[in-house]
Amino acid sequence: MLQKISSLIVTVLLITGCVAPQTRAPATNNDATNAEARKQQILVVEDYMTNYKKLQNVSSRIITSGVDHCGDKTAGYYGFHYWNQDSFQSTWKEITKSQYDLDEKFKILHISEKSPAEKAALKEGDVIVSINQWLVPIGKDANKQLAQKLAEQARGLSPVEIAVLREGAEHKISITPVKSCDFQVHLASDDTKNAYADGKNIVVYKGMMDFFRTDEEMALVVSHELAHNAMQHIDAKKKNATAGSILGLILDIAAATAGVNTNGDFSRMGAGIAGNAYSVEFEQEADYVGLYIMQKAGFNIDNAAGFWRRMAVNNAQAITIKSSHPTTPERFVAIEETVKEIKGKIEKGVALNPELKK
């Protein structure tokens, strides 16, 4: 109790000894503040939606054009995206539900440009009723079931009949999927200037979307991340980490035999070192292969290297410090050379395939 009283006295003395503002600021009304908070939340959601659609329009071209590099990691692609009242994080759930009139049913959110869905005249706002006469469920796991059914029906690249509700009337639309790389592209709401691939997905952060000035810059990054997945870099890193862990385990056992308990330090150290082996080289390969994918997708690669000058201005340490990535000057020069290589092949009519090691 004495300690609490002492703290209170110190606080009062500090406040009374501080200099207060001299002007009389207007009082704020809680209702007005809450109303403004809601408006700002709506603006955040609308901005996210705008960037999401931009990302999917660019990614659609890349995942379909890069299919030759994806081996058996391919799937049928429709080119539409859907959502319902449970599709977003809790802080956005009420806003998205009310602003876009969402319920348990799945509504078409976006149609990628020049996709099979656009050619079939599917429309944003259409409510999905059935897939080849399979009624779309609602409730728990409905999203997972719908995704599985769409994937199953697209495997043969045969026409898929999708029944939708549009302005109260049911329409039956036939969409013929095309072959694409089987990697989902997601937009994360974080303001970090970053993007990554995990072997199954490609994630671009909102902060990176704000940094892009052109669709070509966006295509450069998405193609780079697709190349990581297509060249199986994540699997390679995991295998390297496992090998390093095994070698470290041998050292841990040897130390234990000598009476020293390492607590598995050598195993962890071996996994970390081996897992990061060739990280720079994998990034260089993703830059190289990604530029071929970008060209095949029909994007202009002439100014691709300039992106890394802008990144250097944003992060000057990357000019000289090499960690898991090449320096920005190295990336700039390598991309310039790759552009020359690709342009030379186009002039000669040679197939646009990356050069493999002999």
C-alpha positions in Angstrom: 0.0 0.0 0.0 2.8 2.4 1.0 4.5 1.7 -2.4 1.3 2.6 -4.3 0.9 5.9 -2.3 4.5 6.8 -3.1 4.0 6.1 -6.8 0.9 8.3 -6.8 2.7 11.2 -5.1 5.6 11.0 -7.6 3.1 11.0 -10.5 1.3 14.0 -9.2 4.5 15.9 -8.6 5.7 15.1 -12.1 2.5 16.2 -13.7 2.3 19.5 -11.7 5.9 20.2 -12.6 5.4 19.7 -16.3 4.6 22.5 -18.8 1.0 22.2 -20.2 -0.2 23.1 -23.7 -1.3 26.8 -24.0 -4.1 26.6 -26.5 -7.6 25.1 -26.1 -8.0 22.3 -28.6 -11.5 21.3 -29.6 -13.1 18.5 -27.7 -13.7 15.3 -29.6 -16.9 13.4 -29.7 -16.7 9.6 -29.3 -19.5 9.0 -31.8 -17.8 11.1 -34.4 -14.4 9.5 -33.7 -15.9 6.0 -34.0 -17.7 7.0 -37.3 -14.4 8.3 -38.6 -12.6 5.1 -37.5 -15.1 3.0 -39.5 -14.6 5.2 -42.6 -10.8 4.7 -42.3 -11.2 1.0 -41.9 -13.4 1.0 -45.1 -10.6 2.8 -46.9 -8.1 0.3 -45.8 -10.2 -2.6 -47.0 -10.9 -0.9 -50.4 -7.2 -0.2 -50.8 -6.4 -3.9 -50.1 -9.0 -4.9 -52.7 -7.6 -2.6 -55.3 -4.1 -4.0 -54.8 -5.4 -7.6 -54.6 -7.0 -7.3 -58.1 -3.8 -5.6 -59.5 -1.7 -8.5 -58.2 -4.0 -11.2 -59.5 -4.2 -9.6 -63.0 -0.4 -9.6 -63.2 0.1 -13.0 -61.6 -2.5 -14.6 -63.9 -0.3 -14.0 -66.9 2.8 -15.2 -65.1 1.6 -18.5 -63.7 0.1 -19.5 -67.1 3.1 -18.4 -69.1 5.6 -20.0 -66.8 4.0 -23.4 -66.9 6.9 -25.0 -68.9 9.2 -24.4 -65.9 6.9 -25.9 -63.3 7.3 -29.6 -64.1 4.5 -31.6 -62.5 3.5 -28.7 -60.2 0.7 -27.7 -62.6 -3.1 -27.4 -62.4 -6.1 -26.2 -64.3 -6.7 -22.5 -64.0 -10.0 -20.6 -64.2 -9.0 -17.0 -63.4 -11.6 -16.1 -60.9 -11.5 -15.6 -57.1 -14.4 -15.8 -54.6 -15.2 -15.0 -51.0 -17.9 -15.1 -48.4 -18.5 -13.6 -44.9 -15.7 -15.7 -43.4 -13.0 -15.0 -45.9 -11.2 -12.2 -44.0 -9.5 -11.7 -40.7 -11.7 -10.8 -37.7 -10.8 -7.1 -37.7 -12.1 -6.8 -41.3 -14.9 -9.3 -41.1 -17.7 -6.9 -40.2 -16.6 -4.2 -42.7 -16.3 -6.7 -45.7 -19.6 -8.4 -44.8 -21.6 -5.1 -44.7 -19.8 -3.2 -47.5 -20.0 -6.1 -50.0 -23.3 -7.7 -48.9 -21.7 -11.0 -48.0 -23.2 -14.0 -46.3 -22.5 -17.8 -46.2 -22.7 -18.1 -50.0 -19.6 -17.6 -52.2 -19.5 -14.5 -54.3 -17.1 -13.8 -57.2 -14.6 -11.3 -56.0 -12.5 -10.8 -59.1 -12.0 -12.0 -62.7 -8.4 -11.8 -63.9 -7.9 -10.0 -67.2 -7.8 -12.3 -70.3 -8.5 -15.4 -68.2 -10.8 -18.3 -69.1 -13.4 -16.8 -66.6 -13.4 -13.4 -68.4 -13.7 -15.1 -71.8 -16.7 -17.1 -70.5 -18.4 -13.8 -69.3 -18.4 -14.7 -65.6 -19.0 -11.4 -63.6 -17.9 -9.9 -60.3 -20.7 -10.3 -57.8 -22.0 -13.6 -59.3 -22.9 -16.0 -56.5 -21.7 -19.6 -57.1 -24.5 -22.1 -57.0 -23.0 -25.3 -58.4 -20.0 -26.9 -60.2 -21.0 -29.4 -62.8 -24.3 -29.9 -60.9 -22.5 -30.3 -57.6 -24.2 -27.9 -55.1 -21.8 -25.6 -53.3 -22.1 -26.2 -49.6 -22.2 -23.5 -46.8 -20.9 -23.6 -43.2 -17.8 -25.1 -41.8 -15.2 -26.3 -44.3 -17.3 -25.1 -47.2 -14.4 -23.1 -48.6 -12.1 -26.1 -48.5 -14.7 -28.3 -50.2 -15.3 -25.8 -52.9 -11.6 -25.3 -53.6 -11.2 -29.1 -53.8 -14.1 -29.5 -56.2 -12.9 -26.7 -58.5 -9.4 -28.3 -58.6 -10.8 -31.8 -59.3 -13.0 -30.6 -62.2 -10.2 -28.5 -63.8 -7.7 -31.4 -64.0 -8.7 -32.6 -67.4 -8.8 -29.0 -68.8 -12.3 -29.8 -70.1 -15.2 -27.4 -70.0 -16.7 -26.9 -66.5 -20.3 -25.8 -66.1 -20.7 -23.3 -63.3 -24.2 -22.2 -62.3 -24.4 -18.7 -60.7 -27.0 -16.3 -59.4 -26.9 -12.9 -61.1 -29.5 -10.3 -60.1 -31.8 -13.0 -58.9 -31.6 -15.2 -62.0 -29.6 -18.3 -62.4 -27.1 -18.5 -65.3 -25.1 -21.5 -66.5 -21.6 -20.6 -67.6 -19.1 -23.0 -69.3 -15.4 -22.3 -68.5 -12.6 -24.2 -70.1 -9.6 -24.1 -67.7 -6.0 -23.6 -69.0 -2.9 -25.2 -67.7 -0.9 -23.1 -65.1 1.7 -23.5 -62.4 0.0 -24.8 -59.3 1.1 -22.0 -56.9 -1.4 -19.7 -55.3 -0.6 -16.0 -55.2 -1.6 -14.2 -52.0 -1.5 -10.5 -50.8 -0.5 -10.0 -47.2 -1.8 -6.9 -45.5 1.6 -6.1 -43.8 3.3 -2.9 -44.8 6.7 -4.7 -45.1 8.5 -4.3 -48.5 8.9 -8.0 -49.1 7.7 -11.0 -51.0 8.5 -14.7 -50.6 7.8 -18.2 -51.9 7.4 -21.3 -49.7 7.2 -24.1 -52.4 3.4 -24.0 -52.6 2.5 -20.3 -52.4 3.7 -16.9 -53.5 3.1 -14.1 -51.0 3.5 -10.4 -51.8 3.2 -7.9 -49.0 1.1 -4.7 -49.2 4.2 -2.6 -48.5 5.8 -4.0 -51.7 2.6 -3.3 -53.7 2.8 0.3 -52.5 6.5 0.4 -53.7 5.8 -0.8 -57.2 5.5 1.9 -59.8 4.5 -0.2 -62.8 3.0 -3.6 -63.6 6.5 -4.6 -64.9 8.0 -4.2 -61.5 5.3 -6.3 -60.0 5.8 -8.9 -62.7 9.5 -9.0 -62.0 9.0 -9.8 -58.3 6.2 -12.3 -58.9 8.2 -14.1 -61.6 11.2 -14.2 -59.3 9.1 -15.9 -56.6 7.6 -18.3 -59.1 11.1 -19.2 -60.2 12.0 -20.1 -56.6 9.1 -22.5 -56.5 9.6 -23.9 -60.0 13.3 -24.5 -59.4 12.4 -26.2 -56.1 14.7 -24.0 -54.1 12.7 -24.4 -50.9 13.0 -28.2 -51.1 16.7 -27.9 -51.8 17.2 -25.8 -48.7 15.3 -28.3 -46.6 17.5 -31.2 -47.9 20.6 -29.2 -47.3 19.5 -28.4 -43.7 18.7 -32.1 -43.1 22.2 -33.1 -44.3 23.8 -30.5 -42.2 21.8 -31.6 -39.1 22.9 -35.2 -39.6 26.6 -34.2 -39.8 26.1 -32.0 -36.7 24.5 -35.0 -34.9 27.6 -37.1 -35.6 29.6 -34.4 -33.8 27.1 -34.2 -31.0 27.5 -38.0 -30.5 31.2 -37.8 -30.7 31.3 -35.1 -28.1 28.9 -37.1 -25.8 31.2 -40.1 -26.1 34.0 -37.9 -24.9 31.8 -36.8 -21.9 30.7 -33.4 -23.3 27.0 -32.6 -23.4 26.5 -30.2 -26.4 22.6 -30.1 -26.0 22.4 -30.7 -29.7 24.3 -27.4 -30.6 26.2 -29.0 -33.4 23.0 -30.4 -35.0 21.3 -27.0 -34.9 24.5 -25.3 -36.2 24.9 -27.8 -39.0 21.2 -27.4 -40.1 21.5 -23.6 -40.1 24.8 -23.4 -42.0 23.8 -26.1 -44.6 20.2 -24.8 -44.9 21.6 -21.4 -45.9 24.2 -22.8 -48.3 23.7 -21.5 -51.9 21.2 -19.0 -50.7 22.8 -16.3 -52.8 23.1 -18.6 -55.8 19.4 -19.6 -55.5 18.5 -15.9 -55.5 20.6 -15.3 -58.6 18.9 -18.3 -60.3 15.5 -17.0 -59.4 16.4 -13.6 -60.9 17.7 -15.4 -64.1 14.8 -17.8 -64.6 12.2 -15.3 -63.4 13.2 -12.9 -66.2 12.6 -15.6 -68.8 9.1 -16.2 -67.3 8.4 -12.5 -67.3 9.3 -12.2 -71.0 7.1 -15.2 -71.9 4.2 -13.6 -70.0 4.5 -10.6 -72.4 5.9 -8.0 -70.0 8.5 -5.5 -71.1 11.9 -6.5 -69.5 13.9 -3.6 -70.9 13.9 -1.7 -67.6 13.8 -4.7 -65.2 17.3 -3.9 -63.8 16.3 -0.4 -62.8 14.1 -1.9 -60.0 17.2 -2.8 -58.1 18.5 0.8 -58.2 15.2 1.9 -56.6 15.6 -0.9 -54.0 19.2 0.3 -53.3 17.8 3.8 -52.6 15.3 2.3 -50.2 17.9 0.1 -48.5 21.5 1.5 -49.0 23.0 -1.4 -47.0 22.1 -3.8 -49.8 24.6 -2.0 -52.1 27.6 -3.5 -50.3 26.4 -6.1 -47.8 25.8 -9.6 -49.1 24.0 -12.0 -46.8 21.4 -14.4 -48.1 20.9 -12.3 -51.3 23.3 -10.8 -53.8 24.0 -7.1 -53.5 21.8 -4.7 -55.5 24.7 -3.8 -57.9 25.3 -7.5 -58.6 21.6 -8.0 -59.3 21.4 -5.0 -61.6 24.4 -6.1 -63.7 23.2 -9.7 -63.9 19.7 -8.7 -65.0 21.1 -6.4 -67.6 23.1 -9.3 -69.0 20.1 -11.6 -68.9 18.1 -9.1 -70.8 20.8 -9.0 -73.5 20.7 -12.8 -73.6 16.9 -13.0 -74.0 16.8 -10.2 -76.6 19.6 -12.1 -78.6 17.5 -15.3 -78.6 14.4 -13.4 -79.8 16.4 -11.9 -82.7 17.8 -15.3 -83.6 14.4 -17.0 -83.2 15.8 -19.3 -80.6 13.6 -20.9 -77.9 13.4 -18.8 -74.8 14.8 -21.3 -72.3 17.3 -20.5 -69.5 20.8 -21.9 -70.1 21.6 -25.0 -68.0 25.0 -25.9 -66.6 26.9 -28.3 -68.7 
